[in-house]
Amino acid sequence: MATILFVDDEPAARQNYSTILEHYGHDVILASSVREAVDVLKSGRAIDLVLTDMRMGAESGLDMLREAKRIVPEIEVIVLTGHADMENAIEAMKLGASDYITKETDYKETLIILEKALEKRDLKTEITRLREKLQDSHRHIVGSSAAIRAVLDMIARVAQTDSRVLITGESGTGKELVAETIHANSGKRASGPFIAINCGAIPRDLQESELFGHVRGAFTGADRDKQGLLEAGNRGTVFLDEVAEMTSETQVKLLRVLETGEVLRVGSTQPRKIDIRVIAATNKDLRALTAEHRFRDDLYYRLKVVSIHTPPLRKRIEDLPLLAAALIEELNPKTRTRITGISSEAMEALREYPWPGNVRELKNVLERAMIFADTKTIELENLPEDLFSRMPEHSLSNNNGVEKDGILPLEEAEKRHIIQTLERLGGNKLLTARQLNIAATTLYRKLRMYGIE
């Protein structure tokens, strides 16, 4: 299980928590003071989590938190506090505590909170492992879901061959990344160029010239010979993204390249031999387009020797924590931040969102949240408001909260209770949601519903 350092100056508390935690398989190290706990951390013994009391005579849980983070910056710390110390609990969260536990919390909920912190630690460990495993020169596919394992299996099987691949999937699902991964694992061809071509971004009247090249005088403005992108990919891989956007004329010429291994520049009569592996991608149904005579069926079958489908994010939502952690690491230099993770409430909101823009949208949402984060973790309030727009709305009753026969309507009573709790907790929405025993996303929906700023 885990090695937990429990810090409390009360012998009875140390005994009680040690008994409970050891009963559930954890290894517990006890310390009666911050100094004693610091000695344990400095000893080099592997500690997975620190659980510390907030009040310990002249010392405090905040002192323990600061020391723990100074010695082992990545360590998870949870503070044990009473209701009277809620301000200190908030401060602890700002300083990097994973969570807090009130002394009134029963042991079952305490264990759940500990497990969440340990899961967060495991996630950091997995990201570190991935970072060490992956080469700096190449982006990599992140995920451990069954859907992603299936994609990786297909890549492993096809990469060492020269077979053409058609990658399908919604926009933002990482089709180019799949193509890059195939190329990077393709043996000798991996040392050749990887040419990514967005067919939809090339003006239709320039597609042939851009892909196949042209000779001087081939058309007005062609004042010199030009190598096409297919030639540029010789002995490497050419990735044709949005292949459905090719003109019919370009499709005919591409078909000839696939059949003969030769490219004919516009205006030339001398074909040139090229050795390329073609990987195509589309977010459209090419089979349907062939039935509508909008895409050549012979080209379709030439491209689709092997087909790989990239799943949308909503179909592999279990990968979201790993993806988010990898993206945060990537975005920290760009946003000039040092974000280390995402709060459980914010992660819950991210899991509930349907992600129509897939991983690309997730990256944009995280970048925006990191810019506005005031702590080292992304909190629920850092997420953009439109993330909650797909959550169910409830209309207010028409009685406008007016008492009838001395009794408040239920919705008005709830609204007032939320406002009072918010005020008591200094406006902290995360703590308010926990105090009300509701999900943070539920609280945000109710704040919007009642118009509470």
C-alpha positions as CSV (number, residue, x, y, z in Angstrom):
1,M,0.0,0.0,0.0
2,A,1.7,3.3,1.1
3,T,4.1,4.6,3.7
4,I,2.4,7.4,5.7
5,L,4.1,9.8,8.0
6,F,1.6,10.9,10.7
7,V,2.5,14.0,12.7
8,D,0.7,14.9,16.0
9,D,1.8,15.9,19.4
10,E,-1.0,13.9,21.1
11,P,-0.1,10.3,21.9
12,A,-3.7,9.1,21.8
13,A,-4.2,10.6,18.3
14,R,-1.0,8.9,17.1
15,Q,-2.1,5.6,18.4
16,N,-5.7,5.8,17.0
17,Y,-4.6,6.8,13.5
18,S,-1.7,4.3,13.5
19,T,-4.2,1.5,14.3
20,I,-6.7,2.5,11.7
21,L,-4.1,3.0,8.9
22,E,-2.2,-0.2,9.6
23,H,-5.4,-2.1,9.7
24,Y,-6.0,-1.1,6.1
25,G,-2.5,-2.2,5.0
26,H,-0.5,1.1,5.3
27,D,2.9,1.4,6.8
28,V,2.8,4.2,9.4
29,I,5.7,6.2,10.8
30,L,4.8,8.4,13.8
31,A,6.3,11.8,14.7
32,S,5.4,13.9,17.7
33,S,6.7,17.2,16.3
34,V,7.7,19.0,13.2
35,R,11.4,18.5,14.0
36,E,11.0,14.8,14.5
37,A,9.1,14.5,11.2
38,V,11.7,16.6,9.4
39,D,14.4,14.1,10.5
40,V,12.4,11.3,9.1
41,L,12.0,13.1,5.7
42,K,15.7,13.9,5.7
43,S,16.7,10.3,6.4
44,G,15.9,9.4,2.8
45,R,13.2,6.9,3.7
46,A,10.5,6.8,1.0
47,I,7.4,8.5,2.3
48,D,4.3,8.5,0.1
49,L,2.1,10.9,2.1
50,V,2.3,13.2,5.2
51,L,-0.8,13.5,7.4
52,T,-0.2,16.2,10.0
53,D,-2.3,17.8,12.7
54,M,-2.8,21.6,12.4
55,R,-2.3,22.5,16.1
56,M,0.8,21.2,17.8
57,G,1.7,23.5,20.6
58,A,4.1,26.2,19.3
59,E,4.2,24.5,16.0
60,S,1.5,24.1,13.3
61,G,0.5,22.0,10.4
62,L,1.5,24.9,8.1
63,D,5.0,24.7,9.5
64,M,5.0,20.9,8.7
65,L,3.6,21.5,5.2
66,R,6.3,24.1,4.4
67,E,9.1,21.8,5.7
68,A,7.8,18.8,3.8
69,K,7.5,20.7,0.5
70,R,11.0,22.1,1.0
71,I,12.6,18.7,1.6
72,V,10.5,16.6,-0.8
73,P,8.6,19.1,-3.2
74,E,6.5,16.4,-4.9
75,I,5.3,14.8,-1.6
76,E,1.5,14.8,-0.9
77,V,0.5,16.5,2.4
78,I,-2.9,16.4,4.1
79,V,-3.7,18.5,7.2
80,L,-5.9,17.4,10.0
81,T,-8.0,20.3,11.4
82,G,-11.0,21.4,13.4
83,H,-13.8,23.7,12.3
84,A,-12.1,26.5,14.2
85,D,-9.1,26.3,12.0
86,M,-10.8,26.6,8.6
87,E,-8.8,29.7,7.7
88,N,-5.6,27.7,8.2
89,A,-7.0,24.9,6.2
90,I,-7.6,27.3,3.3
91,E,-4.1,28.6,3.7
92,A,-2.7,25.1,3.7
93,M,-4.4,24.4,0.3
94,K,-2.9,27.5,-1.1
95,L,0.5,26.4,0.1
96,G,0.2,23.1,-1.8
97,A,-1.6,20.7,0.6
98,S,-3.4,17.9,-1.3
99,D,-6.5,18.1,0.9
100,Y,-7.6,18.6,4.5
101,I,-9.6,16.4,6.9
102,T,-11.7,17.7,9.8
103,K,-11.4,15.9,13.1
104,E,-15.1,15.2,12.9
105,T,-14.6,13.2,9.6
106,D,-15.2,9.5,10.1
107,Y,-12.4,7.1,9.3
108,K,-14.1,5.7,6.2
109,E,-14.2,9.2,4.6
110,T,-10.6,9.8,5.8
111,L,-9.4,6.7,4.0
112,I,-11.2,7.9,0.8
113,I,-9.4,11.3,1.0
114,L,-6.1,9.5,1.6
115,E,-6.7,7.2,-1.4
116,K,-7.3,10.2,-3.6
117,A,-4.1,11.8,-2.5
118,L,-2.2,8.6,-3.2
119,E,-3.8,8.3,-6.7
120,K,-2.5,11.8,-7.4
121,R,0.9,10.6,-6.3
122,D,0.6,7.6,-8.6
123,L,-0.3,9.9,-11.5
124,K,2.8,12.0,-10.9
125,T,4.9,8.9,-10.8
126,E,3.3,7.6,-14.1
127,I,4.0,11.0,-15.8
128,T,7.6,10.9,-14.6
129,R,7.9,7.3,-16.0
130,L,6.5,8.4,-19.3
131,R,8.9,11.4,-19.5
132,E,11.9,9.2,-18.9
133,K,10.7,6.6,-21.4
134,L,9.9,9.0,-24.2
135,Q,12.5,10.7,-26.5
136,D,12.7,14.5,-26.4
137,S,12.6,14.6,-30.2
138,H,9.2,13.1,-30.6
139,R,5.7,13.7,-29.2
140,H,4.0,10.6,-27.8
141,I,0.5,9.2,-27.4
142,V,-0.6,9.4,-23.7
143,G,-3.2,7.0,-22.3
144,S,-3.8,3.6,-20.9
145,S,-7.5,3.0,-21.8
146,A,-8.5,0.0,-23.9
147,A,-9.3,2.3,-26.8
148,I,-5.8,3.8,-26.8
149,R,-4.1,0.4,-26.2
150,A,-5.9,-0.8,-29.4
151,V,-4.5,2.1,-31.3
152,L,-1.0,1.5,-30.0
153,D,-1.3,-2.2,-30.9
154,M,-2.2,-1.3,-34.5
155,I,0.7,1.1,-34.7
156,A,3.1,-1.5,-33.4
157,R,1.9,-4.0,-36.0
158,V,2.0,-1.6,-39.0
159,A,5.0,0.7,-38.2
160,Q,7.7,-1.6,-39.5
161,T,6.0,-2.1,-42.8
162,D,5.6,0.2,-45.8
163,S,1.8,-0.4,-45.9
164,R,-0.3,2.7,-46.4
165,V,-2.5,3.7,-43.5
166,L,-5.8,5.6,-43.3
167,I,-6.4,7.3,-40.0
168,T,-10.0,8.3,-39.2
169,G,-11.5,10.2,-36.3
170,E,-12.9,13.5,-35.1
171,S,-11.0,16.7,-35.2
172,G,-8.6,17.1,-32.3
173,T,-8.2,13.4,-31.6
174,G,-4.5,13.2,-32.5
175,K,-4.5,11.8,-36.0
176,E,-1.2,13.6,-36.9
177,L,0.3,12.3,-33.6
178,V,-0.6,8.7,-34.6
179,A,1.1,9.3,-38.0
180,E,4.2,10.7,-36.4
181,T,4.4,7.7,-34.0
182,I,4.1,5.3,-37.0
183,H,6.9,7.2,-38.8
184,A,9.1,7.3,-35.6
185,N,8.9,3.6,-35.3
186,S,9.3,2.6,-38.9
187,G,12.9,1.4,-38.9
188,K,15.2,2.9,-41.5
189,R,12.4,5.2,-42.9
190,A,12.3,6.9,-39.5
191,S,15.6,8.6,-40.3
192,G,13.9,10.2,-43.4
193,P,11.7,13.2,-43.5
194,F,8.1,13.4,-42.1
195,I,6.1,15.7,-44.3
196,A,2.8,16.7,-42.9
197,I,0.4,18.2,-45.5
198,N,-3.0,19.7,-44.6
199,C,-4.9,19.3,-47.9
200,G,-7.7,21.5,-46.6
201,A,-5.3,24.4,-46.0
202,I,-4.0,24.5,-49.6
203,P,-6.1,26.5,-52.1
204,R,-7.7,24.1,-54.5
205,D,-6.0,25.7,-57.6
206,L,-2.6,25.3,-56.0
207,Q,-2.9,21.7,-54.8
208,E,-1.3,20.0,-57.8
209,S,1.7,22.4,-57.8
210,E,2.2,22.1,-54.0
211,L,2.0,18.3,-53.9
212,F,3.7,17.4,-57.2
213,G,5.8,20.4,-57.9
214,H,6.1,22.2,-61.2
215,V,8.7,23.2,-63.9
216,R,9.5,26.7,-65.0
217,G,6.9,28.1,-67.3
218,A,4.3,25.6,-66.4
219,F,1.9,28.4,-65.7
220,T,1.9,32.1,-65.2
221,G,4.2,33.0,-62.3
222,A,6.1,29.7,-62.5
223,D,9.5,31.4,-62.9
224,R,11.6,28.5,-61.6
225,D,11.4,24.7,-61.1
226,K,9.8,23.8,-57.8
227,Q,10.0,20.5,-55.9
228,G,6.6,19.2,-54.6
229,L,5.9,18.1,-51.1
230,L,5.7,14.5,-52.2
231,E,9.2,14.6,-53.5
232,A,10.3,16.4,-50.3
233,G,9.2,13.3,-48.4
234,N,11.5,10.9,-50.4
235,R,12.7,8.0,-48.3
236,G,10.4,9.1,-45.5
237,T,6.7,9.5,-44.7
238,V,4.1,11.8,-46.2
239,F,1.1,12.5,-44.1
240,L,-1.9,13.7,-46.0
241,D,-4.3,15.3,-43.5
242,E,-7.9,16.2,-44.5
243,V,-7.4,14.1,-47.6
244,A,-11.1,14.4,-48.4
245,E,-10.5,18.0,-49.4
246,M,-8.4,17.0,-52.4
247,T,-9.7,18.1,-55.8
248,S,-10.7,15.4,-58.2
249,E,-7.7,16.3,-60.4
250,T,-5.3,16.0,-57.5
251,Q,-6.9,12.6,-56.6
252,V,-6.2,11.2,-60.1
253,K,-2.5,12.3,-59.9
254,L,-2.1,10.9,-56.4
255,L,-3.5,7.6,-57.5
256,R,-0.9,7.4,-60.2
257,V,1.9,8.1,-57.7
258,L,0.7,5.3,-55.4
259,E,0.5,2.9,-58.4
260,T,3.8,3.7,-60.0
261,G,6.0,5.2,-57.3
262,E,6.6,8.2,-59.7
263,V,5.7,11.8,-59.4
264,L,5.2,14.1,-62.5
265,R,5.7,17.8,-61.9
266,V,3.1,20.1,-63.4
267,G,4.3,21.0,-66.9
268,S,6.9,18.2,-67.1
269,T,6.9,15.0,-69.2
270,Q,9.7,13.4,-67.2
271,P,8.5,11.4,-64.2
272,R,10.7,11.2,-61.1
273,K,11.0,8.1,-58.9
274,I,10.2,8.6,-55.3
275,D,10.2,6.2,-52.3
276,I,7.5,7.4,-49.8
277,R,5.2,5.9,-47.3
278,V,1.8,7.6,-47.5
279,I,-0.4,8.0,-44.4
280,A,-3.7,9.7,-44.9
281,A,-6.2,11.1,-42.4
282,T,-9.8,12.4,-42.4
283,N,-12.6,13.3,-40.0
284,K,-15.1,12.6,-42.7
285,D,-16.7,9.3,-43.9
286,L,-14.7,8.6,-47.0
287,R,-16.8,5.5,-47.8
288,A,-19.9,7.7,-47.9
289,L,-18.1,10.2,-50.1
290,T,-17.2,7.5,-52.6
291,A,-20.9,6.5,-52.8
292,E,-21.7,10.1,-53.6
293,H,-18.9,10.3,-56.2
294,R,-17.1,13.0,-54.2
295,F,-14.1,10.9,-53.6
296,R,-12.5,8.3,-55.9
297,D,-13.3,4.7,-54.7
298,D,-10.1,3.4,-56.3
299,L,-8.0,6.0,-54.3
300,Y,-10.0,5.2,-51.2
301,Y,-9.0,1.5,-51.4
302,R,-5.4,2.4,-52.2
303,L,-5.1,4.5,-49.1
304,K,-7.0,2.2,-46.8
305,V,-4.6,-0.8,-46.7
306,V,-4.7,-0.5,-42.9
307,S,-7.2,1.6,-41.0
308,I,-6.7,3.1,-37.6
309,H,-9.5,5.0,-35.8
310,T,-8.6,7.6,-33.1
311,P,-11.2,7.6,-30.4
312,P,-12.8,10.8,-29.2
313,L,-11.9,12.0,-25.7
314,R,-15.3,11.3,-24.3
315,K,-14.9,7.6,-25.3
316,R,-11.7,7.3,-23.3
317,I,-12.4,9.7,-20.4
318,E,-10.3,7.5,-18.1
319,D,-7.2,8.8,-19.9
320,L,-8.1,12.4,-19.0
321,P,-5.9,12.6,-15.8
322,L,-2.8,11.4,-17.6
323,L,-3.5,13.6,-20.6
324,A,-4.1,16.6,-18.4
325,A,-0.9,16.0,-16.5
326,A,1.1,15.6,-19.7
327,L,-0.4,18.8,-21.2
328,I,0.2,20.8,-18.0
329,E,3.8,19.8,-18.1
330,E,4.0,20.9,-21.7
331,L,2.2,24.2,-21.1
332,N,4.1,25.3,-18.0
333,P,7.0,26.9,-20.0
334,K,4.5,28.6,-22.4
335,T,2.3,30.0,-19.6
336,R,5.3,30.7,-17.3
337,T,3.6,28.9,-14.5
338,R,4.5,26.0,-12.2
339,I,1.2,24.2,-12.1
340,T,1.6,20.7,-10.5
341,G,-1.9,19.3,-10.9
342,I,-5.7,19.7,-10.8
343,S,-8.0,19.7,-7.8
344,S,-10.4,16.8,-7.4
345,E,-13.4,19.2,-8.0
346,A,-11.9,20.6,-11.2
347,M,-11.1,17.1,-12.4
348,E,-14.7,16.1,-11.8
349,A,-15.9,19.0,-14.0
350,L,-13.4,18.0,-16.7
351,R,-14.6,14.4,-16.6
352,E,-18.3,15.5,-16.9
353,Y,-17.7,17.7,-20.0
354,P,-18.4,16.0,-23.3
355,W,-15.3,17.5,-25.1
356,P,-16.6,18.1,-28.6
357,G,-13.1,19.5,-29.5
358,N,-11.4,16.5,-28.0
359,V,-7.7,16.7,-26.8
360,R,-7.1,20.0,-28.7
361,E,-10.0,21.6,-26.7
362,L,-8.6,20.1,-23.5
363,K,-5.3,21.7,-24.1
364,N,-6.9,25.1,-24.7
365,V,-9.0,24.8,-21.6
366,L,-6.0,23.9,-19.5
367,E,-3.9,26.7,-20.9
368,R,-6.5,29.2,-20.0
369,A,-7.0,27.8,-16.5
370,M,-3.2,27.8,-15.9
371,I,-3.0,31.5,-16.7
372,F,-5.7,32.4,-14.2
373,A,-4.7,29.9,-11.4
374,D,-3.5,31.6,-8.2
375,T,-2.2,28.4,-6.7
376,K,0.0,25.5,-7.9
377,T,-3.2,23.5,-8.8
378,I,-6.0,24.2,-11.2
379,E,-9.2,24.8,-9.2
380,L,-12.8,24.7,-10.3
381,E,-13.1,28.5,-10.5
382,N,-10.1,28.6,-12.9
383,L,-12.1,26.7,-15.6
384,P,-14.0,28.7,-18.3
385,E,-17.6,29.3,-17.7
386,D,-18.7,27.8,-20.9
387,L,-17.4,24.4,-19.6
388,F,-20.5,24.3,-17.5
389,S,-23.0,25.4,-20.2
390,R,-24.0,21.8,-21.0
391,M,-25.0,21.0,-17.4
392,P,-28.8,20.8,-16.8
393,E,-30.5,24.0,-15.9
394,H,-33.4,24.4,-13.5
395,S,-35.8,27.3,-13.7
396,L,-36.7,29.2,-10.6
397,S,-40.2,29.1,-9.2
398,N,-42.4,32.1,-9.8
399,N,-43.0,32.9,-6.2
400,N,-39.7,35.0,-6.1
401,G,-38.8,33.6,-2.7
402,V,-41.8,35.2,-0.9
403,E,-42.8,33.5,2.3
404,K,-46.3,32.0,2.4
405,D,-47.9,31.3,5.8
406,G,-44.5,32.0,7.4
407,I,-42.7,29.2,5.4
408,L,-39.9,29.9,2.9
409,P,-40.1,28.1,-0.5
410,L,-37.5,25.3,-0.7
411,E,-35.5,27.0,-3.4
412,E,-35.3,30.3,-1.5
413,A,-34.2,28.4,1.7
414,E,-31.5,26.7,-0.3
415,K,-30.3,29.9,-1.9
416,R,-30.0,31.6,1.5
417,H,-28.2,28.6,3.0
418,I,-25.7,28.7,0.2
419,I,-25.1,32.4,0.6
420,Q,-24.6,32.1,4.3
421,T,-22.2,29.2,3.9
422,L,-20.2,31.1,1.3
423,E,-19.9,34.1,3.5
424,R,-18.8,32.0,6.5
425,L,-16.1,30.4,4.5
426,G,-14.8,33.6,3.0
427,G,-16.3,33.0,-0.5
428,N,-14.3,29.8,-1.1
429,K,-16.5,27.8,-3.4
430,L,-14.5,24.6,-3.0
431,L,-14.8,24.5,0.7
432,T,-18.5,25.6,0.5
433,A,-19.3,22.6,-1.8
434,R,-17.6,20.2,0.7
435,Q,-19.3,21.8,3.7
436,L,-22.7,21.4,1.9
437,N,-21.8,17.8,1.0
438,I,-22.4,18.4,-2.7
439,A,-20.2,18.2,-5.8
440,A,-18.4,21.4,-6.7
441,T,-20.0,21.3,-10.1
442,T,-23.4,21.1,-8.5
443,L,-22.6,24.2,-6.4
444,Y,-21.5,26.1,-9.6
445,R,-24.7,25.2,-11.3
446,K,-26.7,26.4,-8.3
447,L,-24.8,29.6,-8.1
448,R,-25.6,30.3,-11.8
449,M,-29.2,29.2,-11.3
450,Y,-29.7,31.6,-8.3
451,G,-27.6,34.4,-9.8
452,I,-25.2,34.4,-6.9
453,E,-22.0,36.3,-7.6
